[in-house]
Amino acid sequence: MMDSVYVIGHKNPDTDSIVSSMAFAALNNALGNSNYVAARIGHLNTESSFLLNHFGFKPPLYIRSVRTQIADIDYDQPPCLDASVPVSYAWKMLQEQTDSISALPITSENGKLYGLVTSGGIAESDMKSVNHPVVEAIPIFNFLSALEGHIINAEENVFDEISGEVMIALPGCDADIHAGSVVLCADQPSVADRALEAKASCLIFCRSTLAEKYRNISSDTCIIFTPYDVYRAARMIFQSVPVGRIACTENLLYFHLTDYLDDVRDLVIKSRFRSYPILNEEEKVVGTLSRYHLIRPRKKRVVLVDHNEVSQSVSGLEQAEIVGIIDHHRLADVQTGNPVFFRNEPVGSTTSIVAAMYQEHGLMPSPSLAGLMAAAIISDTVMFKSPTCTQHDKILAERLARHAGIDLNEIGRDMFASAASPDKPAEELIGVDQKEFHLGSHSLAISQITTVEAERFLERKAEIIAALEAERKAKKYDIMLMMITNVLREGTDLLFAGDEEIIRNAFGVDEIRNQHVFLPHVLSRKKQIVPALSQLWG
């Protein structure tokens, strides 16, 4: 998926983050812009899972990082050869490749890596044959293929393989012919007869007129005719060896499509090879990597939705190319190398911005997607009660709901009732819809659960506060907050770990009991909690 554009929401994604990524990807794909893929960098919360199931959608693609991987680059894809093909065929394939291809992967029958063959490896094998002119158990079909020859004294299936010392019988040469040897001759009947008498393993007539005389002769010697001259035939015999025998099969350094390029680069620098096999998730060979591929790798392309802060974004963002940002939060610290599409509006939901973009292009999402988008808007605006909510949010949500044929109040009640289960471990509850913030020299994290049954969460107040304190110390936050937003009471029970004076001064409250205070009419983390802390630490 090298040409994909990943549309990614923030960490610990809420419904707005999930749905806005799905809706924006669907919009661009409908417009034919590119291959946009909705993605997420965290697990779905209970509310989002409920809505996706309700409207019949699968979750967006889960990704851990956008660091550049081997799958993102234009690696080489030379042919993969079976270990049984002759060396001559491997050499031909190498010559037909571009200058950049220095090796061919050799695979076993199931497509998995067996070894690697290079031009240097073939040349080395050829030079060894000069001092040791012996072939061992060469499959007959390899032998005939390399010589472009055919057997003249029997059916081809009579002989399975050829072995022996290769001997060239020159005119006037009376050299002894050994049993089991491979003899090459031209128009030399005496040599041919001696070879048969000595029970040579194979007798090869090279451009000889004698082939017809010996055709169909009964002998345990395999008799072959080849159109090659003696010298070329001798060299081609050694190129009939199965390529798997000369391939490099030990201490191979190979990589997988999912390996990160910076890790690969470190290993390649320390190695001496020119080419490295690439395997897929099934351990099958899909290509090769050379050093020059690492010079200017292609980056993953991403669109950020519902955030523009590095601490809330996907791991490896610095290695990706940001091509767009769509958000309704304050401007933060994400930086881009080039101008990008940027849309930031003071509305209650990023999904509202995407819905407006559908409208601007004269498009309407499918009824099921429209219903999901409407639900995301009322989720982020807390049934239009959040101070972040605008008239624009209401109009768009109602229009989408009419198209989807749903009742907003009904889906809202069901959605909030399905929110994070109070029975989950406290450590999981504080991770629900958690966002990290940096305000001046201070750092904090704020989690939020929107529910219609706040009392059940408050029954476990002591456990939740203990979990907040443990994470605050582990991550060295100045303070950590947990918002239990009550849709029915239109307020938030705020649990916290940290200095009580911070809460007292930021929100102007006096009655704080055991790190818990109720904040009436406070529903928005973005517009009410963070600004209050920003003024305190500004």
Buried (B, 14 or more C-beta within 10 A) or exposed (E): EEEBBBBBBBBBBBBBBBBBBBBBBBBBBBEEEBBBBBBBBBBBBBBBBBBBEBBEBEBBBEBEBBBBBBBBBEBBEBEBBBBBBBBBBBBEBBEEBEEEBBBBBBBBEEBEBBBBBBBEBBEEBBEEBEEEBEBEEBBBBBBBBBBEBEBBBBEEEEBEBBBBBBBBBEEEEEEEBBEEBBBBBBEBEEBBEBBBEBBBBBBBBBBBEBBEEBEEBEBEBBBBBBEBEBEBBBBBBBBBBBBBBBBBBEEBBBBBBEBBBBEBBEEBEEEEBBBBBBBBEEEBBBBBBBBEBBEEBBBBBBBBBBBBBBBBBBEBBEBBBBBBBBBBBBEBEBEEEEEBEBBBBEBBBBBBBBBBBBEEEEEBBEBBBBBBBBBBBBBBBBBBBBBBBBEBBBEBBBBBBEBBEBEBEEBBBBBBEBBBEBEBEBBEBBBBBBBBBEBEEBBBBBBBBBBBBBEEBBEBBEBBBBBBBBBBEEEEBBBBBBBBBBBEEBBBBBBBBBEEEBBBBBBEBEEBEEBBBBBEEBBBBBBBBBBBBBEBBE
